[in-house]
Amino acid sequence: WGASHPEDAFLFAHPPLHLWWVAICQKWVTGFPMLRLAVALPWLLLLGWGVGRLAEGMTLRGSRAALLWLACPLVVMAVHAGLMMDLALAALMTAAVACWWSFCDERQREWGWAAGGFLALAGATKYPGLLLVPVLLLHARRQGLVRAAWPVWLGFGVLWGGLQGWLALEYGTPHLWAVLSSAGGIAR
C-alpha cells in the first residue's frame, strides 16, 4: 500500500489471504527476486501436486496431460507473475478439485475435508474461486453424493465463513458484500 494507509483499503476487490501471505513473506525475505520466489514456491508445489494427482486419477497418460496443462498460457502467466494472486488461486482450485476427485471414490472419503479446506482457501484468495462451489454441488448431485459430501461443505463453511465473519466483525460488514455493493467505485 505504500507509506500511507488508504481510507478504503477494505474495498480492495479481493479477499485478504494473498495479501497476508505476501506480508508474511516480506517479514522473512529480503530482495524482490527472493520475495517473488518465496511467495510463489508453495503455490507452485501445490499446483504440481494437484495436477499430478488429477492426471494420475483421470487418465492413463498422466504425464502428458500434466505437461499439456502446465504449458497452458494461463498457467504459464500465473507462474511468471508469482506475486499476483492468480497462481495461488490456480493452485488452490486445482488442489480442491483433486481432493474432490479423490473424495468421489468411496474408499477415499477422508479427502472431503481437504477439498472443503482448499475450496475455502481459494475463495479467500480471490472470489472467483467460489465458482467451484456450484460446480461441485452439481457434480455431487449427479453422483448422488450430496449427503455424503457434508465434510466438504462443513470444512468449506467453517474456514470461509469464519474468515468472512472475522472481517465483518473487524470492519462492520462482510467483505464480499462490501465489495459487491461498491463494485462500481473500486478501481480496476
Steps between C-alpha positions, in 0.01 A plus 500: 500500500796732530577749775141595581204275569212580262163572652323237293752213523216274610348545155794333326308277258648174630495323833813540713667155497749579225589838649556336838726240338707768326528695828626188681756434227617863513585456869726203428652579161697796371539600137237494230620185315503301824159637596354385166646154559382480861147606410473271197683181604234350731232565237717346227548189712129478582410552135739223396354267763141575396567459128692179561223357718233589244703361209570182694134447585342602170713372218745230403725761340545705816840650424388619155182651640695675777756640254224624271321668791819656634572643151157669493538879459301572818728280707816641340375854570414417861841339562681794340314750717544325836418812700157512340227303669417301185764235569368444851144489368590248227690284751224503762221435250698216342569350843130531591395318183770234548380436858138501384586245232655277764202553731267376225661157536315361803823338623654847537232703681763651731595736214173689549642717778799594285274578202290734716809661650667564166171629358469746790861614461444553126198718579704684764768573238280629220120492485480323161627194690144476633384403151603146589226481764208460256713281273576258785139515621375404154757222476400375846137494389584309180708248695245464782749640753309800634458353850834320507679826416421663836872506599575703186233758573571511873874549439424768243240673717712512814808643326337734249213601725743552786713735290199698381365510855830627635517768229141600579585536869817693419349737240128495572389313187590178317775573250328331206186706557702822527686422178186407304295795623773750410638330189448809285730707720790253520788590272586234245 
